[in-house]
Amino acid sequence: MFKSLLFITLLVTTLLSQTATAQTLAYLIISEQAEPFQINAAEAGPQTGVVTDIVEFLANKKPFEIVNQVMPFKRYLYEIEKQTFPNWISYGSPTWRVKDGKYLQNKRLSKQVLFTANHIAVSLKADSAIVWQQLQHKTLILLKGFKYPGLAPLIDQYQIKVLEVSSHKSALLALQSRRGDLFIEMKSRVLYSLNKHQINPTAFVFTDINDTIAPVDIHLSYGDGVPQGLIDWNDEQILIMKAHGKINDILDKYQ
């Protein structure tokens, strides 16, 4: 009886200790431009998406809490640079930099890759698949504020005009209305947007451009104030999630 009481006391003490030392992380969410990685209907509303589901799964297994912070992409980078939220979590890739060469979104990444994303070029079927040489003096549609490794030299070489838009829906509609000639983006984001906004995919041609923009590994990313022990724990859990097919299940939800 005494041993049972002692065990229960130790268990309660441990749980209380874990709760008391629980980390609170600001989960940085890009509004509108990051679907289906991060999907948000409103700042205070429920958050979903591939990365969001992974972060929430981890938070539910470990005594750390997340506080959602939804913001436009440029402000997102600004807040990271200013270290407004030292204890933040989000996502990034080793290949991403900002214009001045600083690492921001990808300064401190998880060891484990969550998944890999590929880029495609989208053009109107009436125009067939457009190659770079045909885009001289024409217009390329890109998301506002986003940088695509390998794309800038081609824009300069072929004197391509750039139309920046605020969302994937705006990009696809701009392509349909011929305000631009080619839209470059991650394949998963394009397909998700077509389905979400009920835009007919048969009107477009999708061209693989892995030779121009290499596949991108997506990791969790962290602020300087997040304890390394918590990052290591998350890495272990990501391996377990992969082994059990959990991440693939999450990815399938947003196809």
C-alpha positions in Angstrom: 0.0 0.0 0.0 2.8 2.4 1.0 4.7 1.6 -2.3 1.5 2.3 -4.3 1.0 5.7 -2.5 4.7 6.5 -3.0 4.4 5.7 -6.7 1.3 7.8 -7.2 2.9 10.7 -5.3 6.1 10.5 -7.5 3.9 10.4 -10.6 1.9 13.4 -9.7 5.0 15.3 -8.7 6.6 14.5 -12.0 3.5 15.6 -14.0 3.3 18.8 -12.0 7.0 19.5 -12.5 6.6 18.9 -16.3 3.6 21.2 -16.4 5.4 23.9 -14.4 8.4 23.8 -16.8 6.4 23.6 -20.0 7.7 25.7 -22.8 5.4 28.2 -24.6 6.4 28.6 -28.3 5.0 31.2 -30.7 4.0 29.3 -33.7 4.6 31.7 -36.7 2.0 31.3 -39.4 2.2 32.9 -42.9 -1.2 34.2 -43.9 -2.7 33.2 -47.2 0.5 32.4 -49.1 1.6 29.2 -47.3 -1.3 26.8 -48.1 -1.4 23.8 -47.6 1.6 24.0 -45.3 -0.3 26.5 -43.1 -4.0 27.2 -43.7 -5.7 29.9 -41.8 -9.3 31.3 -42.2 -8.8 34.0 -39.6 -6.1 35.1 -37.2 -8.1 33.9 -34.2 -9.7 31.0 -35.9 -8.7 27.3 -36.1 -5.4 26.6 -37.8 -4.7 23.6 -40.1 -2.3 22.5 -42.7 0.5 20.0 -43.1 3.1 21.8 -40.9 0.5 23.0 -38.5 -0.9 19.5 -37.9 2.7 18.2 -37.3 3.4 21.0 -34.8 0.1 20.4 -33.0 0.7 16.6 -32.9 4.1 17.2 -31.2 2.7 19.8 -28.8 0.0 17.3 -27.7 2.6 14.7 -26.9 5.0 17.0 -25.0 4.2 19.6 -22.3 4.9 22.6 -24.5 2.2 24.9 -25.7 1.9 26.9 -28.9 0.5 30.3 -29.3 -0.5 31.1 -32.9 0.9 34.2 -34.5 -0.6 34.8 -38.0 0.9 37.5 -40.2 1.8 38.3 -43.9 5.0 36.9 -45.2 7.1 40.1 -45.2 6.1 40.8 -41.6 6.8 37.2 -40.7 10.4 37.7 -41.9 10.6 41.1 -40.2 9.5 39.7 -36.8 12.0 36.8 -37.1 14.8 39.3 -37.9 13.9 41.5 -35.0 13.6 38.5 -32.6 10.2 39.7 -31.5 9.4 36.1 -30.5 12.7 34.4 -29.3 10.9 31.2 -28.6 9.2 30.6 -32.0 8.6 27.5 -34.1 7.7 27.4 -37.8 9.1 25.8 -40.9 12.0 26.4 -43.4 14.4 24.9 -45.8 18.3 25.0 -46.0 18.1 26.5 -49.5 16.1 29.6 -48.5 17.8 32.9 -47.9 16.6 36.5 -47.8 18.0 39.1 -50.2 20.9 40.4 -48.1 22.2 36.8 -47.5 20.9 36.4 -43.9 19.4 33.2 -42.7 16.1 34.0 -41.0 13.3 31.4 -41.6 16.0 28.7 -41.9 18.6 29.8 -39.4 18.0 27.0 -36.9 16.4 23.9 -38.5 15.5 20.5 -37.3 17.8 17.7 -38.2 14.9 15.6 -39.6 13.3 16.5 -42.9 9.5 16.6 -42.7 8.8 16.2 -46.4 10.1 17.3 -49.8 8.4 19.8 -52.1 8.8 20.1 -55.9 8.2 23.2 -58.0 6.2 23.3 -61.3 5.5 25.9 -64.0 1.9 26.5 -64.8 0.7 27.8 -68.2 -2.5 27.9 -70.1 -3.2 24.8 -72.1 -4.0 27.1 -75.1 -0.4 28.2 -75.0 1.1 24.7 -74.4 4.1 24.4 -72.1 6.2 27.5 -72.3 10.0 27.2 -72.2 12.2 30.0 -70.8 13.5 31.1 -74.2 9.9 31.9 -75.2 9.3 34.1 -72.1 11.6 36.9 -73.3 9.8 40.2 -72.5 6.8 38.2 -71.3 5.4 38.1 -67.7 6.2 35.6 -64.9 3.7 35.4 -62.0 5.2 34.9 -58.5 4.0 35.2 -55.0 4.8 38.6 -53.4 7.9 38.5 -51.2 8.9 34.9 -52.1 12.4 34.1 -53.5 13.0 31.1 -55.7 16.6 29.8 -55.9 17.8 29.5 -59.5 15.1 31.7 -60.9 16.6 35.1 -60.6 19.4 34.5 -63.2 16.8 33.3 -65.8 14.6 36.4 -65.2 17.7 38.6 -65.9 18.9 36.5 -68.8 15.6 36.5 -70.7 14.5 39.9 -69.5 11.3 38.5 -68.1 8.8 40.8 -66.4 7.5 39.8 -63.0 4.0 40.2 -61.7 3.8 39.7 -57.9 0.5 38.6 -56.4 -0.7 38.0 -52.8 -2.1 34.5 -53.1 -2.2 31.3 -55.2 -5.8 32.0 -56.2 -4.8 35.5 -57.5 -1.9 33.9 -59.4 -4.1 31.4 -61.2 -6.7 34.0 -62.0 -4.0 36.3 -63.4 -2.9 33.5 -65.6 -6.4 32.8 -66.8 -6.9 36.4 -67.6 -3.6 36.5 -69.4 -2.1 39.2 -67.1 0.9 36.8 -67.0 2.2 34.0 -69.1 3.7 31.5 -66.5 3.2 30.8 -62.8 6.0 29.2 -60.7 5.2 27.6 -57.4 5.4 24.4 -55.4 3.3 21.6 -56.9 1.4 20.8 -53.7 0.4 24.5 -53.3 -0.9 24.8 -56.8 -2.9 21.6 -56.7 -4.4 22.5 -53.3 -5.4 26.0 -54.5 -7.1 24.6 -57.7 -9.1 22.2 -55.6 -10.0 24.7 -52.8 -11.1 27.5 -55.2 -12.7 25.1 -57.7 -10.6 26.3 -60.6 -10.7 23.9 -63.5 -7.3 22.2 -63.7 -7.8 21.0 -67.3 -7.3 24.6 -68.5 -3.6 24.5 -67.5 -0.4 22.6 -68.4 1.9 21.7 -65.5 5.6 21.4 -66.3 8.2 19.9 -63.9 11.1 22.3 -63.4 13.3 20.3 -61.1 16.2 21.2 -63.4 15.6 24.9 -62.6 14.5 24.8 -59.0 15.7 21.7 -57.2 13.3 19.9 -54.9 13.1 21.6 -51.5 13.4 19.7 -48.1 11.1 21.2 -45.5 12.1 21.2 -41.9 10.8 22.6 -38.7 12.6 25.9 -37.8 13.2 27.5 -34.5 14.0 30.7 -32.8 17.2 31.2 -30.8 15.4 30.9 -27.5 14.1 27.4 -28.0 16.0 24.9 -25.8 18.1 22.4 -27.8 16.7 19.6 -25.7 13.2 20.3 -27.0 14.4 20.5 -30.6 16.2 17.1 -30.1 13.0 15.6 -28.6 11.0 16.9 -31.6 13.5 15.3 -34.0 13.1 11.9 -32.3 9.3 12.2 -32.5 9.5 13.1 -36.2 11.4 9.9 -36.8 8.6 7.9 -35.0 5.9 9.7 -36.9 7.6 8.8 -40.2 8.1 5.2 -39.1 4.3 4.9 -38.3 3.3 6.7 -41.5 1.8 9.6 -39.6 3.4 12.3 -41.7 2.3 10.6 -44.9 -1.3 10.5 -43.5 -1.1 14.2 -42.9 0.2 14.9 -46.3 -2.6 12.8 -47.9 -5.2 15.0 -46.1 -4.2 18.0 -48.2 -3.8 16.4 -51.6 
